[in-house]
Amino acid sequence: MITLIEYLVKSLVDDADQVSITEVNAEDSTTYEVRVSPSDLGKVIGKQGRIANALRTVAKSVAMKDKRKVYVEIVA
């Protein structure tokens, strides 16, 4: 899952070296914290959050086969 999110985010940003993803596990869910450079933050979020919501939708659809809850947070 991390490689999928990383691939999608790196294809969106200008500075791909600044992209890092951390996985935080809880009892019933997993949270992925996506960190990008402040100049690329708008590109990852998109207009009205559409790109961020699309990333969350892709992650949730992949996690459905494992029956886990997945959250994607974008951090500057």
PDB file with one MODEL, atoms N, CA, C and O in Angstrom:
MODEL        1
ATOM      1  N   MET A   1       0.828  -1.195   0.000  1.00  0.00           N
ATOM      2  CA  MET A   1       0.000   0.000   0.000  1.00  0.00           C
ATOM      3  C   MET A   1       0.868   1.254   0.000  1.00  0.00           C
ATOM      4  O   MET A   1       0.548   2.234  -0.673  1.00  0.00           O
ATOM      5  N   ILE A   2       1.959   1.225   0.749  1.00  0.00           N
ATOM      6  CA  ILE A   2       2.836   2.400   0.797  1.00  0.00           C
ATOM      7  C   ILE A   2       3.423   2.674  -0.586  1.00  0.00           C
ATOM      8  O   ILE A   2       3.530   3.828  -0.999  1.00  0.00           O
ATOM      9  N   THR A   3       3.798   1.631  -1.288  1.00  0.00           N
ATOM     10  CA  THR A   3       4.398   1.844  -2.609  1.00  0.00           C
ATOM     11  C   THR A   3       3.382   2.415  -3.597  1.00  0.00           C
ATOM     12  O   THR A   3       3.738   3.217  -4.460  1.00  0.00           O
ATOM     13  N   LEU A   4       2.132   2.007  -3.474  1.00  0.00           N
ATOM     14  CA  LEU A   4       1.086   2.552  -4.343  1.00  0.00           C
ATOM     15  C   LEU A   4       0.879   4.035  -4.076  1.00  0.00           C
ATOM     16  O   LEU A   4       0.860   4.836  -5.011  1.00  0.00           O
ATOM     17  N   ILE A   5       0.726   4.407  -2.820  1.00  0.00           N
ATOM     18  CA  ILE A   5       0.511   5.813  -2.466  1.00  0.00           C
ATOM     19  C   ILE A   5       1.739   6.641  -2.839  1.00  0.00           C
ATOM     20  O   ILE A   5       1.616   7.757  -3.343  1.00  0.00           O
ATOM     21  N   GLU A   6       2.918   6.086  -2.589  1.00  0.00           N
ATOM     22  CA  GLU A   6       4.144   6.802  -2.920  1.00  0.00           C
ATOM     23  C   GLU A   6       4.263   7.032  -4.425  1.00  0.00           C
ATOM     24  O   GLU A   6       4.662   8.115  -4.852  1.00  0.00           O
ATOM     25  N   TYR A   7       3.927   6.042  -5.218  1.00  0.00           N
ATOM     26  CA  TYR A   7       3.975   6.184  -6.672  1.00  0.00           C
ATOM     27  C   TYR A   7       3.015   7.271  -7.147  1.00  0.00           C
ATOM     28  O   TYR A   7       3.376   8.096  -7.986  1.00  0.00           O
ATOM     29  N   LEU A   8       1.801   7.273  -6.614  1.00  0.00           N
ATOM     30  CA  LEU A   8       0.808   8.265  -7.022  1.00  0.00           C
ATOM     31  C   LEU A   8       1.232   9.679  -6.632  1.00  0.00           C
ATOM     32  O   LEU A   8       1.108  10.611  -7.427  1.00  0.00           O
ATOM     33  N   VAL A   9       1.729   9.835  -5.413  1.00  0.00           N
ATOM     34  CA  VAL A   9       2.105  11.168  -4.933  1.00  0.00           C
ATOM     35  C   VAL A   9       3.343  11.673  -5.666  1.00  0.00           C
ATOM     36  O   VAL A   9       3.408  12.847  -6.029  1.00  0.00           O
ATOM     37  N   LYS A  10       4.320  10.805  -5.887  1.00  0.00           N
ATOM     38  CA  LYS A  10       5.543  11.241  -6.567  1.00  0.00           C
ATOM     39  C   LYS A  10       5.277  11.661  -8.006  1.00  0.00           C
ATOM     40  O   LYS A  10       5.995  12.497  -8.554  1.00  0.00           O
ATOM     41  N   SER A  11       4.255  11.088  -8.617  1.00  0.00           N
ATOM     42  CA  SER A  11       3.941  11.492  -9.980  1.00  0.00           C
ATOM     43  C   SER A  11       3.226  12.846 -10.027  1.00  0.00           C
ATOM     44  O   SER A  11       3.127  13.455 -11.092  1.00  0.00           O
ATOM     45  N   LEU A  12       2.734  13.315  -8.891  1.00  0.00           N
ATOM     46  CA  LEU A  12       2.041  14.598  -8.835  1.00  0.00           C
ATOM     47  C   LEU A  12       2.968  15.777  -8.538  1.00  0.00           C
ATOM     48  O   LEU A  12       2.731  16.882  -9.025  1.00  0.00           O
ATOM     49  N   VAL A  13       4.008  15.559  -7.756  1.00  0.00           N
ATOM     50  CA  VAL A  13       4.819  16.658  -7.236  1.00  0.00           C
ATOM     51  C   VAL A  13       6.023  16.956  -8.126  1.00  0.00           C
ATOM     52  O   VAL A  13       6.401  16.149  -8.974  1.00  0.00           O
ATOM     53  N   ASP A  14       6.618  18.132  -7.915  1.00  0.00           N
ATOM     54  CA  ASP A  14       7.837  18.511  -8.621  1.00  0.00           C
ATOM     55  C   ASP A  14       9.077  17.960  -7.931  1.00  0.00           C
ATOM     56  O   ASP A  14      10.008  17.500  -8.592  1.00  0.00           O
ATOM     57  N   ASP A  15       9.089  18.006  -6.595  1.00  0.00           N
ATOM     58  CA  ASP A  15      10.239  17.564  -5.807  1.00  0.00           C
ATOM     59  C   ASP A  15       9.937  16.193  -5.208  1.00  0.00           C
ATOM     60  O   ASP A  15       9.488  16.095  -4.066  1.00  0.00           O
ATOM     61  N   ALA A  16      10.182  15.140  -5.978  1.00  0.00           N
ATOM     62  CA  ALA A  16       9.834  13.776  -5.555  1.00  0.00           C
ATOM     63  C   ALA A  16      10.717  13.276  -4.415  1.00  0.00           C
ATOM     64  O   ALA A  16      10.346  12.333  -3.716  1.00  0.00           O
ATOM     65  N   ASP A  17      11.882  13.897  -4.220  1.00  0.00           N
ATOM     66  CA  ASP A  17      12.774  13.464  -3.139  1.00  0.00           C
ATOM     67  C   ASP A  17      12.228  13.824  -1.765  1.00  0.00           C
ATOM     68  O   ASP A  17      12.603  13.199  -0.773  1.00  0.00           O
ATOM     69  N   GLN A  18      11.355  14.813  -1.689  1.00  0.00           N
ATOM     70  CA  GLN A  18      10.800  15.263  -0.413  1.00  0.00           C
ATOM     71  C   GLN A  18       9.596  14.441   0.046  1.00  0.00           C
ATOM     72  O   GLN A  18       9.092  14.662   1.147  1.00  0.00           O
ATOM     73  N   VAL A  19       9.132  13.514  -0.758  1.00  0.00           N
ATOM     74  CA  VAL A  19       7.955  12.723  -0.414  1.00  0.00           C
ATOM     75  C   VAL A  19       8.344  11.616   0.558  1.00  0.00           C
ATOM     76  O   VAL A  19       9.262  10.839   0.293  1.00  0.00           O
ATOM     77  N   SER A  20       7.639  11.551   1.684  1.00  0.00           N
ATOM     78  CA  SER A  20       7.832  10.449   2.618  1.00  0.00           C
ATOM     79  C   SER A  20       6.472  10.045   3.166  1.00  0.00           C
ATOM     80  O   SER A  20       5.597  10.881   3.387  1.00  0.00           O
ATOM     81  N   ILE A  21       6.318   8.750   3.379  1.00  0.00           N
ATOM     82  CA  ILE A  21       5.052   8.214   3.850  1.00  0.00           C
ATOM     83  C   ILE A  21       5.310   7.367   5.081  1.00  0.00           C
ATOM     84  O   ILE A  21       6.159   6.476   5.070  1.00  0.00           O
ATOM     85  N   THR A  22       4.571   7.653   6.143  1.00  0.00           N
ATOM     86  CA  THR A  22       4.674   6.880   7.379  1.00  0.00           C
ATOM     87  C   THR A  22       3.379   6.131   7.616  1.00  0.00           C
ATOM     88  O   THR A  22       2.291   6.651   7.369  1.00  0.00           O
ATOM     89  N   GLU A  23       3.506   4.925   8.090  1.00  0.00           N
ATOM     90  CA  GLU A  23       2.350   4.079   8.361  1.00  0.00           C
ATOM     91  C   GLU A  23       2.143   4.005   9.862  1.00  0.00           C
ATOM     92  O   GLU A  23       3.047   3.616  10.602  1.00  0.00           O
ATOM     93  N   VAL A  24       0.946   4.379  10.315  1.00  0.00           N
ATOM     94  CA  VAL A  24       0.598   4.326  11.729  1.00  0.00           C
ATOM     95  C   VAL A  24      -0.528   3.315  11.894  1.00  0.00           C
ATOM     96  O   VAL A  24      -1.639   3.518  11.406  1.00  0.00           O
ATOM     97  N   ASN A  25      -0.224   2.221  12.591  1.00  0.00           N
ATOM     98  CA  ASN A  25      -1.217   1.161  12.771  1.00  0.00           C
ATOM     99  C   ASN A  25      -1.971   1.344  14.082  1.00  0.00           C
ATOM    100  O   ASN A  25      -1.384   1.688  15.108  1.00  0.00           O
ATOM    101  N   ALA A  26      -3.258   1.113  14.033  1.00  0.00           N
ATOM    102  CA  ALA A  26      -4.106   1.091  15.216  1.00  0.00           C
ATOM    103  C   ALA A  26      -4.781  -0.277  15.261  1.00  0.00           C
ATOM    104  O   ALA A  26      -4.469  -1.151  14.453  1.00  0.00           O
ATOM    105  N   GLU A  27      -5.692  -0.461  16.190  1.00  0.00           N
ATOM    106  CA  GLU A  27      -6.358  -1.758  16.317  1.00  0.00           C
ATOM    107  C   GLU A  27      -7.114  -2.145  15.056  1.00  0.00           C
ATOM    108  O   GLU A  27      -6.930  -3.239  14.522  1.00  0.00           O
ATOM    109  N   ASP A  28      -7.959  -1.249  14.590  1.00  0.00           N
ATOM    110  CA  ASP A  28      -8.838  -1.586  13.471  1.00  0.00           C
ATOM    111  C   ASP A  28      -8.595  -0.753  12.224  1.00  0.00           C
ATOM    112  O   ASP A  28      -9.351  -0.856  11.258  1.00  0.00           O
ATOM    113  N   SER A  29      -7.551   0.073  12.228  1.00  0.00           N
ATOM    114  CA  SER A  29      -7.324   0.933  11.065  1.00  0.00           C
ATOM    115  C   SER A  29      -5.833   1.204  10.883  1.00  0.00           C
ATOM    116  O   SER A  29      -5.013   0.951  11.766  1.00  0.00           O
ATOM    117  N   THR A  30      -5.525   1.722   9.716  1.00  0.00           N
ATOM    118  CA  THR A  30      -4.163   2.124   9.382  1.00  0.00           C
ATOM    119  C   THR A  30      -4.215   3.530   8.813  1.00  0.00           C
ATOM    120  O   THR A  30      -5.038   3.827   7.947  1.00  0.00           O
ATOM    121  N   THR A  31      -3.343   4.387   9.298  1.00  0.00           N
ATOM    122  CA  THR A  31      -3.264   5.757   8.814  1.00  0.00           C
ATOM    123  C   THR A  31      -1.932   5.949   8.101  1.00  0.00           C
ATOM    124  O   THR A  31      -0.873   5.613   8.631  1.00  0.00           O
ATOM    125  N   TYR A  32      -2.001   6.487   6.903  1.00  0.00           N
ATOM    126  CA  TYR A  32      -0.799   6.798   6.137  1.00  0.00           C
ATOM    127  C   TYR A  32      -0.626   8.306   6.129  1.00  0.00           C
ATOM    128  O   TYR A  32      -1.489   9.038   5.643  1.00  0.00           O
ATOM    129  N   GLU A  33       0.496   8.766   6.672  1.00  0.00           N
ATOM    130  CA  GLU A  33       0.797  10.193   6.706  1.00  0.00           C
ATOM    131  C   GLU A  33       1.733  10.507   5.541  1.00  0.00           C
ATOM    132  O   GLU A  33       2.866  10.029   5.490  1.00  0.00           O
ATOM    133  N   VAL A  34       1.244  11.309   4.619  1.00  0.00           N
ATOM    134  CA  VAL A  34       2.015  11.676   3.434  1.00  0.00           C
ATOM    135  C   VAL A  34       2.619  13.048   3.682  1.00  0.00           C
ATOM    136  O   VAL A  34       1.904  14.021   3.918  1.00  0.00           O
ATOM    137  N   ARG A  35       3.934  13.114   3.628  1.00  0.00           N
ATOM    138  CA  ARG A  35       4.643  14.382   3.832  1.00  0.00           C
ATOM    139  C   ARG A  35       5.275  14.816   2.511  1.00  0.00           C
ATOM    140  O   ARG A  35       5.986  14.051   1.859  1.00  0.00           O
ATOM    141  N   VAL A  36       4.999  16.056   2.139  1.00  0.00           N
ATOM    142  CA  VAL A  36       5.565  16.635   0.921  1.00  0.00           C
ATOM    143  C   VAL A  36       6.137  17.997   1.261  1.00  0.00           C
ATOM    144  O   VAL A  36       5.896  18.523   2.347  1.00  0.00           O
ATOM    145  N   SER A  37       6.890  18.565   0.341  1.00  0.00           N
ATOM    146  CA  SER A  37       7.425  19.902   0.568  1.00  0.00           C
ATOM    147  C   SER A  37       6.276  20.914   0.524  1.00  0.00           C
ATOM    148  O   SER A  37       5.281  20.689  -0.165  1.00  0.00           O
ATOM    149  N   PRO A  38       6.408  22.013   1.246  1.00  0.00           N
ATOM    150  CA  PRO A  38       5.320  23.005   1.279  1.00  0.00           C
ATOM    151  C   PRO A  38       4.948  23.560  -0.090  1.00  0.00           C
ATOM    152  O   PRO A  38       3.799  23.948  -0.305  1.00  0.00           O
ATOM    153  N   SER A  39       5.899  23.604  -1.016  1.00  0.00           N
ATOM    154  CA  SER A  39       5.574  24.127  -2.347  1.00  0.00           C
ATOM    155  C   SER A  39       4.720  23.156  -3.153  1.00  0.00           C
ATOM    156  O   SER A  39       4.025  23.575  -4.079  1.00  0.00           O
ATOM    157  N   ASP A  40       4.758  21.869  -2.821  1.00  0.00           N
ATOM    158  CA  ASP A  40       3.978  20.863  -3.538  1.00  0.00           C
ATOM    159  C   ASP A  40       2.672  20.503  -2.844  1.00  0.00           C
ATOM    160  O   ASP A  40       1.922  19.665  -3.344  1.00  0.00           O
ATOM    161  N   LEU A  41       2.394  21.106  -1.725  1.00  0.00           N
ATOM    162  CA  LEU A  41       1.210  20.761  -0.946  1.00  0.00           C
ATOM    163  C   LEU A  41      -0.077  20.992  -1.727  1.00  0.00           C
ATOM    164  O   LEU A  41      -0.990  20.168  -1.676  1.00  0.00           O
ATOM    165  N   GLY A  42      -0.154  22.088  -2.436  1.00  0.00           N
ATOM    166  CA  GLY A  42      -1.346  22.396  -3.226  1.00  0.00           C
ATOM    167  C   GLY A  42      -1.578  21.415  -4.361  1.00  0.00           C
ATOM    168  O   GLY A  42      -2.721  21.141  -4.726  1.00  0.00           O
ATOM    169  N   LYS A  43      -0.509  20.889  -4.915  1.00  0.00           N
ATOM    170  CA  LYS A  43      -0.651  19.921  -6.006  1.00  0.00           C
ATOM    171  C   LYS A  43      -1.202  18.596  -5.510  1.00  0.00           C
ATOM    172  O   LYS A  43      -1.944  17.924  -6.227  1.00  0.00           O
ATOM    173  N   VAL A  44      -0.847  18.217  -4.296  1.00  0.00           N
ATOM    174  CA  VAL A  44      -1.323  16.948  -3.747  1.00  0.00           C
ATOM    175  C   VAL A  44      -2.756  17.071  -3.257  1.00  0.00           C
ATOM    176  O   VAL A  44      -3.533  16.122  -3.363  1.00  0.00           O
ATOM    177  N   ILE A  45      -3.110  18.228  -2.724  1.00  0.00           N
ATOM    178  CA  ILE A  45      -4.485  18.425  -2.244  1.00  0.00           C
ATOM    179  C   ILE A  45      -5.429  18.664  -3.412  1.00  0.00           C
ATOM    180  O   ILE A  45      -6.518  18.092  -3.454  1.00  0.00           O
ATOM    181  N   GLY A  46      -5.030  19.492  -4.349  1.00  0.00           N
ATOM    182  CA  GLY A  46      -5.870  19.773  -5.511  1.00  0.00           C
ATOM    183  C   GLY A  46      -6.941  20.795  -5.215  1.00  0.00           C
ATOM    184  O   GLY A  46      -7.120  21.210  -4.070  1.00  0.00           O
ATOM    185  N   LYS A  47      -7.656  21.200  -6.254  1.00  0.00           N
ATOM    186  CA  LYS A  47      -8.727  22.176  -6.087  1.00  0.00           C
ATOM    187  C   LYS A  47      -9.875  21.532  -5.319  1.00  0.00           C
ATOM    188  O   LYS A  47     -10.379  20.473  -5.695  1.00  0.00           O
ATOM    189  N   GLN A  48     -10.269  22.180  -4.259  1.00  0.00           N
ATOM    190  CA  GLN A  48     -11.350  21.729  -3.375  1.00  0.00           C
ATOM    191  C   GLN A  48     -11.097  20.326  -2.836  1.00  0.00           C
ATOM    192  O   GLN A  48     -12.042  19.615  -2.493  1.00  0.00           O
ATOM    193  N   GLY A  49      -9.818  19.918  -2.757  1.00  0.00           N
ATOM    194  CA  GLY A  49      -9.456  18.643  -2.178  1.00  0.00           C
ATOM    195  C   GLY A  49      -9.756  17.434  -3.046  1.00  0.00           C
ATOM    196  O   GLY A  49      -9.822  16.311  -2.545  1.00  0.00           O
ATOM    197  N   ARG A  50      -9.937  17.648  -4.329  1.00  0.00           N
ATOM    198  CA  ARG A  50     -10.337  16.545  -5.204  1.00  0.00           C
ATOM    199  C   ARG A  50      -9.240  15.492  -5.370  1.00  0.00           C
ATOM    200  O   ARG A  50      -9.537  14.298  -5.384  1.00  0.00           O
ATOM    201  N   ILE A  51      -7.999  15.904  -5.494  1.00  0.00           N
ATOM    202  CA  ILE A  51      -6.918  14.935  -5.664  1.00  0.00           C
ATOM    203  C   ILE A  51      -6.698  14.167  -4.363  1.00  0.00           C
ATOM    204  O   ILE A  51      -6.464  12.959  -4.386  1.00  0.00           O
ATOM    205  N   ALA A  52      -6.772  14.858  -3.236  1.00  0.00           N
ATOM    206  CA  ALA A  52      -6.630  14.188  -1.944  1.00  0.00           C
ATOM    207  C   ALA A  52      -7.746  13.170  -1.742  1.00  0.00           C
ATOM    208  O   ALA A  52      -7.497  12.066  -1.257  1.00  0.00           O
ATOM    209  N   ASN A  53      -8.952  13.524  -2.101  1.00  0.00           N
ATOM    210  CA  ASN A  53     -10.061  12.579  -1.976  1.00  0.00           C
ATOM    211  C   ASN A  53      -9.896  11.394  -2.919  1.00  0.00           C
ATOM    212  O   ASN A  53     -10.271  10.274  -2.573  1.00  0.00           O
ATOM    213  N   ALA A  54      -9.340  11.626  -4.104  1.00  0.00           N
ATOM    214  CA  ALA A  54      -9.101  10.525  -5.031  1.00  0.00           C
ATOM    215  C   ALA A  54      -8.043   9.571  -4.475  1.00  0.00           C
ATOM    216  O   ALA A  54      -8.174   8.355  -4.621  1.00  0.00           O
ATOM    217  N   LEU A  55      -6.989  10.110  -3.833  1.00  0.00           N
ATOM    218  CA  LEU A  55      -5.986   9.256  -3.198  1.00  0.00           C
ATOM    219  C   LEU A  55      -6.608   8.414  -2.088  1.00  0.00           C
ATOM    220  O   LEU A  55      -6.307   7.228  -1.953  1.00  0.00           O
ATOM    221  N   ARG A  56      -7.473   9.033  -1.302  1.00  0.00           N
ATOM    222  CA  ARG A  56      -8.148   8.295  -0.221  1.00  0.00           C
ATOM    223  C   ARG A  56      -9.047   7.203  -0.782  1.00  0.00           C
ATOM    224  O   ARG A  56      -9.109   6.107  -0.226  1.00  0.00           O
ATOM    225  N   THR A  57      -9.742   7.488  -1.872  1.00  0.00           N
ATOM    226  CA  THR A  57     -10.638   6.506  -2.477  1.00  0.00           C
ATOM    227  C   THR A  57      -9.855   5.310  -3.009  1.00  0.00           C
ATOM    228  O   THR A  57     -10.276   4.166  -2.832  1.00  0.00           O
ATOM    229  N   VAL A  58      -8.733   5.561  -3.651  1.00  0.00           N
ATOM    230  CA  VAL A  58      -7.908   4.462  -4.164  1.00  0.00           C
ATOM    231  C   VAL A  58      -7.380   3.614  -3.010  1.00  0.00           C
ATOM    232  O   VAL A  58      -7.404   2.385  -3.079  1.00  0.00           O
ATOM    233  N   ALA A  59      -6.907   4.263  -1.956  1.00  0.00           N
ATOM    234  CA  ALA A  59      -6.374   3.522  -0.812  1.00  0.00           C
ATOM    235  C   ALA A  59      -7.466   2.691  -0.138  1.00  0.00           C
ATOM    236  O   ALA A  59      -7.225   1.548   0.249  1.00  0.00           O
ATOM    237  N   LYS A  60      -8.659   3.259   0.004  1.00  0.00           N
ATOM    238  CA  LYS A  60      -9.753   2.523   0.639  1.00  0.00           C
ATOM    239  C   LYS A  60     -10.207   1.351  -0.209  1.00  0.00           C
ATOM    240  O   LYS A  60     -10.561   0.301   0.327  1.00  0.00           O
ATOM    241  N   SER A  61     -10.203   1.514  -1.519  1.00  0.00           N
ATOM    242  CA  SER A  61     -10.642   0.417  -2.374  1.00  0.00           C
ATOM    243  C   SER A  61      -9.641  -0.738  -2.358  1.00  0.00           C
ATOM    244  O   SER A  61     -10.041  -1.899  -2.445  1.00  0.00           O
ATOM    245  N   VAL A  62      -8.348  -0.434  -2.248  1.00  0.00           N
ATOM    246  CA  VAL A  62      -7.349  -1.490  -2.146  1.00  0.00           C
ATOM    247  C   VAL A  62      -7.451  -2.197  -0.787  1.00  0.00           C
ATOM    248  O   VAL A  62      -7.256  -3.409  -0.705  1.00  0.00           O
ATOM    249  N   ALA A  63      -7.752  -1.456   0.259  1.00  0.00           N
ATOM    250  CA  ALA A  63      -7.824  -2.030   1.604  1.00  0.00           C
ATOM    251  C   ALA A  63      -9.113  -2.811   1.852  1.00  0.00           C
ATOM    252  O   ALA A  63      -9.206  -3.545   2.835  1.00  0.00           O
ATOM    253  N   MET A  64     -10.093  -2.665   0.988  1.00  0.00           N
ATOM    254  CA  MET A  64     -11.360  -3.359   1.203  1.00  0.00           C
ATOM    255  C   MET A  64     -11.204  -4.878   1.156  1.00  0.00           C
ATOM    256  O   MET A  64     -11.941  -5.589   1.840  1.00  0.00           O
ATOM    257  N   LYS A  65     -10.268  -5.382   0.371  1.00  0.00           N
ATOM    258  CA  LYS A  65     -10.110  -6.833   0.291  1.00  0.00           C
ATOM    259  C   LYS A  65      -9.553  -7.405   1.594  1.00  0.00           C
ATOM    260  O   LYS A  65      -9.768  -8.581   1.889  1.00  0.00           O
ATOM    261  N   ASP A  66      -8.839  -6.589   2.381  1.00  0.00           N
ATOM    262  CA  ASP A  66      -8.340  -7.019   3.684  1.00  0.00           C
ATOM    263  C   ASP A  66      -9.299  -6.664   4.818  1.00  0.00           C
ATOM    264  O   ASP A  66      -9.063  -7.005   5.976  1.00  0.00           O
ATOM    265  N   LYS A  67     -10.387  -5.970   4.465  1.00  0.00           N
ATOM    266  CA  LYS A  67     -11.399  -5.536   5.434  1.00  0.00           C
ATOM    267  C   LYS A  67     -10.781  -4.699   6.556  1.00  0.00           C
ATOM    268  O   LYS A  67     -11.044  -4.921   7.738  1.00  0.00           O
ATOM    269  N   ARG A  68      -9.949  -3.727   6.151  1.00  0.00           N
ATOM    270  CA  ARG A  68      -9.360  -2.784   7.097  1.00  0.00           C
ATOM    271  C   ARG A  68      -9.754  -1.375   6.719  1.00  0.00           C
ATOM    272  O   ARG A  68     -10.020  -1.074   5.555  1.00  0.00           O
ATOM    273  N   LYS A  69      -9.787  -0.526   7.713  1.00  0.00           N
ATOM    274  CA  LYS A  69     -10.037   0.895   7.466  1.00  0.00           C
ATOM    275  C   LYS A  69      -8.695   1.566   7.203  1.00  0.00           C
ATOM    276  O   LYS A  69      -7.704   1.311   7.889  1.00  0.00           O
ATOM    277  N   VAL A  70      -8.690   2.420   6.203  1.00  0.00           N
ATOM    278  CA  VAL A  70      -7.472   3.113   5.818  1.00  0.00           C
ATOM    279  C   VAL A  70      -7.752   4.604   5.754  1.00  0.00           C
ATOM    280  O   VAL A  70      -8.766   5.035   5.206  1.00  0.00           O
ATOM    281  N   TYR A  71      -6.858   5.373   6.308  1.00  0.00           N
ATOM    282  CA  TYR A  71      -6.955   6.831   6.263  1.00  0.00           C
ATOM    283  C   TYR A  71      -5.674   7.376   5.660  1.00  0.00           C
ATOM    284  O   TYR A  71      -4.589   6.867   5.940  1.00  0.00           O
ATOM    285  N   VAL A  72      -5.793   8.405   4.834  1.00  0.00           N
ATOM    286  CA  VAL A  72      -4.641   9.064   4.231  1.00  0.00           C
ATOM    287  C   VAL A  72      -4.672  10.516   4.661  1.00  0.00           C
ATOM    288  O   VAL A  72      -5.624  11.240   4.371  1.00  0.00           O
ATOM    289  N   GLU A  73      -3.618  10.941   5.358  1.00  0.00           N
ATOM    290  CA  GLU A  73      -3.491  12.327   5.814  1.00  0.00           C
ATOM    291  C   GLU A  73      -2.337  12.980   5.080  1.00  0.00           C
ATOM    292  O   GLU A  73      -1.270  12.383   4.933  1.00  0.00           O
ATOM    293  N   ILE A  74      -2.543  14.180   4.627  1.00  0.00           N
ATOM    294  CA  ILE A  74      -1.493  14.907   3.906  1.00  0.00           C
ATOM    295  C   ILE A  74      -0.935  15.987   4.826  1.00  0.00           C
ATOM    296  O   ILE A  74      -1.660  16.855   5.312  1.00  0.00           O
ATOM    297  N   VAL A  75       0.375  15.909   5.049  1.00  0.00           N
ATOM    298  CA  VAL A  75       1.038  16.811   5.979  1.00  0.00           C
ATOM    299  C   VAL A  75       2.113  17.572   5.217  1.00  0.00           C
ATOM    300  O   VAL A  75       2.814  16.999   4.382  1.00  0.00           O
ATOM    301  N   ALA A  76       2.243  18.861   5.505  1.00  0.00           N
ATOM    302  CA  ALA A  76       3.273  19.676   4.824  1.00  0.00           C
ATOM    303  C   ALA A  76       4.645  19.391   5.376  1.00  0.00           C
ATOM    304  O   ALA A  76       5.627  19.982   4.926  1.00  0.00           O
TER     305      ALA A  76
ENDMDL
END
